[in-house]
Amino acid sequence: MRPGTPNEPATEPATEPAAAALRVLHVAAEVFPLVKTGGLADVVAALPVAQAEQGADVRLLLPGYPAVIESVQGARPVIDIGACFGALRVRLLLGRMPGTALPVYVIDAPYLYRRAGGPYQAPDGEEWPDNLQRFALLGWVAAHLAADDADPAWVPDIVHAHDWHAAMACAFVAEHLPTRAASVFTVHNLAFQGLFPMHDWPLLGLASRLMSPAGLEYHGQLSFMKAGLKFADRITTVSPNYAQEIATHEFGCGLDGVIRGRGAVVSGILNGIDDAVWNPATDPAIAQRFDAERLAGKRACKRALQAELGLQTDDDALLMVVVSRLTAQKGMDLLLAALPELLPQGVQLAVQGTGDPALEAAFRMAEQAHPGRVQVHIGYDEARAHRLVAGGDVIAVPSRFEPCGLTQLYGLRYGTVPLVRRVGGLADTVTDADAEAQAAGRATGFAFDAATPGALLQAMARAVGLWRDRPAWQTLMRRGMAQALSWQQPAQAYLALYREALRAKSA
């Protein structure tokens, strides 16, 4: 079957939603807890639920990875698409996200999605060679849903595509007329762009006029990220500061000119956190639950974490935790360089993450060199991440760039004071505890500017100094814990943006 002509629906239409409800289709490559490689999965899990709670009619569209096929509840066929993007058998299923009432479409294409390994990489760590087809299909199905020829029982008003994996939805929507749906594209991390060889262009089934710098061409390659930036009706990033940064040469990753060209349609909406999942008062994964009025539970979490990790049980040690990809982008090399001067100040370090093999090895060497002071876990464990955030005193996010960041938000929620570089969403969410901010009662953490070990050390020295003043430290903790970090306000902001996009499209 040629892209653009799905077969007739195979099932009866579902019940028509209320006419007043804004219909929103979120398109993404991962969602917590089914498939997660980073914060994108957390956003895609929480934002649609928050929007549904505010009256929107929301659905997800996901690739049919094994974990998705196995976990989605009550899945039924909606349409038999047939052969598409190299797969001989493609079906669209409709079920529910486990533990919720949120409907989810699943693209059942075994040849493309049912594989061992991760959503983007094979077990050996190499990118899947057919990622172009795998994620082009994701965008193509989204466009057909928007065009009322995939599921006539439910046609979205908004197609909200998340990051490069879903960005082709914006191009296919723009080219697959007629449709009344508006498209919104969210850049979660501009550094990951979905670049493919130009000779694969025919696989997309798009007009040749788009195979140019004015379209998807990017320095002799195809850019899925550029498809979202060029063709979406509205573009968002995951923090206001990052929206400004990516329009500059320093942070624009070669696409700053495209972003500046879209001008007023680019905005930033700060991420929230799922406070049903990240809540120290209810968290089942931590040693003892606590809140801002019951901080004894946090002390218990710290002691339990020190014991679990083989760190010296010491209430007076400042326990710094890291839950991160171990990459230069995340500033992990800065932390390693600063470590020899940090530890003599009474600091302990607990790290969880994966990333650059050289950085992984360097952290392992640090652990071997400082037993009882440094502990490193190469890998990712969700429950362990909760215990680290609950038990730490400081959570370090020294990123060279950071679209939003979620770990500093988790830290604030758990009274684990963030230490961050003042970039992107980190600058939007953490107020440095300088003298002025402390006096005004606005401080929530520690921030530094230069991407150097020295700047990190200076910020950490200030943290150690305040740590020794326990009443002042607890004030800082409680102020962070009092921040409004849920998805309620961001969900409202996105719904307002959707309505604006629809008005502009219909004008």
N, C-alpha and C positions, 0 to 999 in steps of 0.2 A: 504494500500500500504506500502511495506517495504522501509525504507530509502535507497536511491540509485537508484531508478527506476522511475523517473517522467514520466508522460504520454506525448504523442506527443503534440507539440505546437498547440494551437487552433486558432491562427491568422496568417495572412500573415507577412513575415519578413518586418521590416522597412528598410528604405534606408541605404545602406552600407556607413559608414563613410570613410573619406579619409584614404588611406592606411598608410600614414605617421603619422597619429595622434595616439598617445599613448592612449590606452583604459584603463581607470582607474575606478574601482568600489569601492566606499567608502561604508563601511558597519558599521552601527551605530544604537544605540537604541534611539537616540533623535536628534532633529535638530530644531534650532530656525527659525521661530517663532512658529512652530507647537507643539513641545513638548520640554520643557526645565526644567531641574533640576539644571543645573550648566553650567560651561564654556564649557563642551564638546559640548553642543548644538550649541554654538556660533562658535566653530571651524568647526564643520561639516557643518554649514551653509555657512561659508566664504571660507574655503580652496578649495572646489571643484569649486566654481565660479572663484576664482583666477587662478586655474589651467586651466580651460576652456578658460579664457581670454588669456592664454599663448599657446593656440593651442591644448591642450589635449582634448580627447573625454571622458568626465567624466559623470558618473551616480552615483546615490545613491541607496542603498538598506535599507529599513526601515520596522519595524514591522507595521502592519495595526491597530494601535490604533485608537479610534474614531476620534481624532483630525486630524490624518493623512488621514484617509479615507474621512473625510468631506472636507478637504482642498486641497488635490492634484487635479490638474486640468486635465481634459480630460483623466481620467484613463480608460484603456481598458484591457481586459484579454490577457495575453500572453500565459499562460499555466495553465491547470487544473491539479493540483498535486494529489488531492484526499485526502485520509486519511494519516496523518503523525504526529508523535510526540504527539499523544493523541487527535488530532483534526480530526474530520471526514471529514471536508471540508477545503481544502487549495487551494487557487489560487494565482498566481503571476500576478499582475497588473503593467502596465506601464503608467505613466502620467508625469506631469511637476510640479515642485515646484512652488507654487503661487508667482507671481510677477517676475519670472525668466524664462529662457529657459532651465533650468537644468532638464534633464530627471531623474525620480525617479521610481525605482521599489518598489512596496508595497506588502508585504506578507499579503494577505487577509485570515486570519484564525480567524473567529469570536470567536470560543471557547477559543482561547488563548489570544487574544488581545483586543476584544471589551468589555471593562469593565470600570466601574467607578473607580476612584482612579488614581494613578500615574502610570508611566511606570514600576516601580519596586515594588510598595507597594499598598496594599488595602487601602480603605478610613480610616481604623482604624490604619494605620501606619505599619502594619505587612507586611513582605515580602510575595509576592505571593507564595504559596506552590509549584506551578509548574513552577517556573522561570527557572529551568533546561531545561524543554521542550520548553518554550517560546523562550529562547535565543539560545538553540541548533538548533532550526529550522532556526533562522536567519543565523547562520553560515553554516548550511547544504545547504540552498538555494544559498548562495554565492558560495559555492563549485560547485554546479551544473551549475550555470551560467559560472563559470570558465572552466568547463569541456565540454562546448558546448552541453549540453543536456537540457537546460531550455529555452534559447532564441537564436536559431541559427543565428538570425539577428544581434546579438551583443554579442561578446565574449570578456571579459576583458583580457588585458595583465597583469594587476596588480589587486590584491584584497587587499585593504587597510582596515584593521579591526581596529576599535577604541575601546579600553578598553575591560574589561572582557566580556561585553555583546556580543561582536562580535568575541571574541577570538577563539571560536570553528571553525570559518571559516578556520583558519590556519591549524588546525588538519584535518578537512575534506578535504581541498585542498591537503594536504600532502598524505592523504590516498585514495583519489578519483582520481586515475590515469586512463588514461593519461590526463594531462593538461600541457600546456606550460606556464600558468600563474604563476607569482611569487607572494608571499604573503608578505605584510608588516604589522606589528603590532605596533600600537602606544599605549604606556602606558600613560594614562592621569593622573591616580592616582593609584599607586601600592597598597595603603591601602585597596582598594575595589577589592576583588579577585574573587568573584563568586564561593563560596565554597558550595558543596552539598554532601549529604550522599553517601558513596561508593556503597551502595546497589542499587542506581539508575543507576549504570553503564550500565546495559542492555538497558536502554532507548536511549542511544546514538547511538547504532548500530555500534560501533567501535570494532576493533580487541582486544581480551583479553590481548594481549601483551602490550597494552598501559595502562592497569590497574596496573601500577607499579610506583615506584619512578622515573624510567627513562621516564615515560610517564606523565599521568595526576594526579597520586596519590600525595597527599600532607597531610602528617600526618593523614592518615586514611580517608581523604576526597577527593572528586574530585575538582580540581581547574581549572576553565575556564581560569583564568589569566595565569596559567602555560601552558595551551594549546597554547596560543599565544607565550609565551616566548620560548617554546621548539621547535615549528614547523614552525614559521614564517621564511621566507628567510632573512628578515631584521627586526630589532627591533628599534623603535625610542621612545624617550620621548619628552616632549614638551618644554624642555630647555636643553642646553648642561650641565649645572651644575647638574641638576637632573639626567641625564644619568650617571654621575660619582657617585652621592650620592647613587643611588639604588644598586650599586655594593658593598656597605658597610653594615656591620652588623647593624649600627644605623638606616639607612633609607631603608634597603632592605626588611623589612616586612617578613622575613623568606625565601625570594626567592633570596637573594643576591648570593648564590652559583650557582643557575641556571643562573643568569644574568652574573656572571663572567665566567661561562662555555661557554657562547655564544660569549664572547670576542669581536672580531673586527666587528661583525655584529650589535652591539649596538651603537647607536649614538643619539645625541640630536639636534633637530631643534626647534628653539624658535618660539612660537606662535606669530601670529600677531593679529590685530584687524580689524574688518570690518569698514573701515573709511567712508563707505556710511551710516552706522548706527550710529557710534560713531564719530561725527564731530560737534563741537560746532558752527561752521559757518553755518550749515544747519539743526541742530537738531530741529524738530518740537515740542519736548516735553518740552523744557526749556523756561524760562520766556523771555529771550532775547538772541539772537544769538551773538556770539563774536568770535574773533580769537586773535592771539598774538599781533596784531597791534590795536585791538579795545577791550581793557580789561574793558572798562566801562560796557559792557554787562555782564561780569562776576560779577561785583559788584551788578548789578541789579538782577542776578540770586541768589546771596547770600541773598539779602534783601527779595526777594520773597520766598525763602526757609525758612528763619527765620519766616516770617509771616505765611506761610502754616503750619509749625510745632509747632507754638506757642512758639518759642524761642524768647528771648529778641532781638529786632532789634538793633543791635550794630555792626557797621562797624569795631570797634577795637577788638571785640572778635574773637579769632581764632576758626573757626568752623571746627571741625574734623568730618568726615563722615565715616561710615562703611557700606558696602554692602557685606554681607558674610553669610555663614552658621555659626550659633552660636554654635561652638564646640571647644573643647580643641585643636584639630588640628589647627584650625584657630587662636589660641592664645587669644580667647575671655576672658578666665579666667584671663589672664595677664592684659588685658585692664580694666576689672572690678576691679582688685586689685589696679591698678594704679590710678583709677578714683578719689578717694578722694584727692589725691595730684595734679591731673591735673586741676581740676575745679578752685581752687583758683588762678591759673596762668592766668585766663581770657579765659579759653577754654570752648567751647560749644561742645556737642556731639550729633550727630544724627545717629541712628542705624536702619538698615533694614535687616531682615533675620529670619530664623527659624533654629531649631536644637535641642540641648540638652534641655529638659524641665527645668532642674535646672538652666541653664544659661539664658534661656528665662525669667524665674521668677526673677532671679537676676537683669537682665536689667530692667524689669518692676519696681522693687523696687527702682532702681537707678533713674528712671524717676520720681517716686512719691516723692523721697527724694529731688530732685533737679528740681522743676518746673521752666521752662523758661531757664534751662541750659542743660537739657538732654531730648531727645525725642526718643522713641523707637517704631518701627513698627514691630510687629511679623507677618511675611508673606513676600511674594515677589510680587512686582509690577514693571514691566519693565519700564514704564514711570516715576514712582517715583524714580527708580534707576538712570535714566538719570538726574533728577532734583537734586538728592543728589550729584552726581559727578560734575555737573555744578556749584552748589552753594557752595560746600565745599571749604575750604582753604587747608586742609590736608585730605588725604584718608589713613586710617590705615589698614595695612595688617600684623599683628604681628604673622604670622603663625609659628608653630613648624616645619612643613615641608610644602612645596609648590612646586608641580611639575613645574608650570609656574606662574599661576595667571594671570588673565585678568584685575581685578579691578585696579591694579597699572598702567597698560597700559592705561586704560580709564582715570585714574587720570592725567597721563602725558599729554594725548591728550587734556584735558580740563583745564590744568593749575592748577590742584588740586594736590599739592605736595605729593608724596607718603612717608609714614613712614612705613618701612618694617623691618622684621627680615631678616638677610643676609643668606637665604637658597634658594636652588632650583632656579627657574626662577626669583625670587625676586632679588637674587644676580646678575643675568645676565642682569637685566633690569633697576636697580636703582643704581646710583652712589652716595655714601654718600657725603654730603656737609661738609666734613672735610676741614681743612685749605688748604691742598695740592690740593684737587679737585677743590675747589673754585678758588684758584689762577690760576689753569690751565684751568679753564673754562669748567670743565667736570661734575660738580655736578648737579644732577637732583632730589635729595630727601634726606631722612634721613634713615640710616640703623643702626641696632644694632645686636649683636651676641648672647648673653646669653638669654635663654628663661625664663626671670625673669621680674617681674614688675619693678624692679630697673633699669634694662637696658633699658626697654621701656621708663621709666620716663626720663632718661638721654638724650635719643634721642629726646624726646619731648621737653625737656628744651632747647636743641639746636635749635629746630624748633621755639619755642616761641621767643628765642633771635633774630633769623634772621627775624622773622615776624615783629619785632619792627623796623627793617631797611627796609622800604617799597621798596626803589629802588633795594636793594639787593634781596629782595623777588621776585620782578617782574622779575629780571634777571633770577632767578632760575625757575620761572614759564615758561618764554619764552623759556628757554633752553629745558625744558621738552616737551613743545608744538612743538618744532622743530624736535624731534626725528622721525626717519623713523620707523613707527609702523605698516604699512599696511601688507597685506598678500603677496605682490608681491615677496619679497625675499624668504620667507619661501616656497612659492609655487614652485619657481625655484629649491630650495634645495631638495624638495620632488621629483620633476620630475627627477632630476639628480640621486637621490637615486634609484628611480624605474628602470632607465636604467641600473644602476650598478647591481641591483638585477637580472634583466633579463639576462644580460651578464653572471653573475656568474652561473645562473641556466642552461643556454644553453652550458656552457663550458664543 
